[in-house]
Amino acid sequence: MRIRTEGEYEYLKGKRDGIKLALDIITRRDAHPQSIRWLVTERDNLTQSLNLSKRADGRPYTEGEIE
């Protein structure tokens, strides 16, 4: 996925952070394994997209910006 704007980058970062929070909550409860699997897959896909993303001017985001 190519992230074209800072806004898209921030949106995906926020979505990933929300999924991380959901995983923290759901692992403390009795949850269906498929739900956990979906959240983990979604988190990993977002992290990969953020790691591969580049700024609109072509410069890659730094590791510190991705977290």
Contacts in CASP RR format, 6 or more apart in sequence:
PFRMAT RR
TARGET T0000
AUTHOR 0000-0000-0000
METHOD contacts of the structure
MODEL  1
MRIRTEGEYEYLKGKRDGIKLALDIITRRDAHPQSIRWLVTERDNLTQSL
NLSKRADGRPYTEGEIE
1 49 0 8 1.000
1 52 0 8 1.000
1 53 0 8 1.000
2 53 0 8 1.000
2 54 0 8 1.000
3 9 0 8 1.000
3 12 0 8 1.000
3 49 0 8 1.000
3 50 0 8 1.000
3 53 0 8 1.000
3 54 0 8 1.000
4 56 0 8 1.000
5 56 0 8 1.000
6 55 0 8 1.000
6 56 0 8 1.000
9 50 0 8 1.000
9 53 0 8 1.000
9 61 0 8 1.000
12 46 0 8 1.000
12 49 0 8 1.000
12 50 0 8 1.000
12 53 0 8 1.000
13 50 0 8 1.000
13 66 0 8 1.000
13 67 0 8 1.000
15 46 0 8 1.000
16 43 0 8 1.000
16 46 0 8 1.000
16 47 0 8 1.000
16 50 0 8 1.000
19 39 0 8 1.000
19 42 0 8 1.000
19 43 0 8 1.000
19 46 0 8 1.000
20 43 0 8 1.000
22 39 0 8 1.000
23 36 0 8 1.000
23 39 0 8 1.000
23 40 0 8 1.000
23 43 0 8 1.000
26 35 0 8 1.000
26 36 0 8 1.000
26 39 0 8 1.000
27 36 0 8 1.000
47 66 0 8 1.000
50 61 0 8 1.000
50 66 0 8 1.000
51 66 0 8 1.000
53 60 0 8 1.000
53 61 0 8 1.000
54 60 0 8 1.000
54 61 0 8 1.000
55 61 0 8 1.000
END
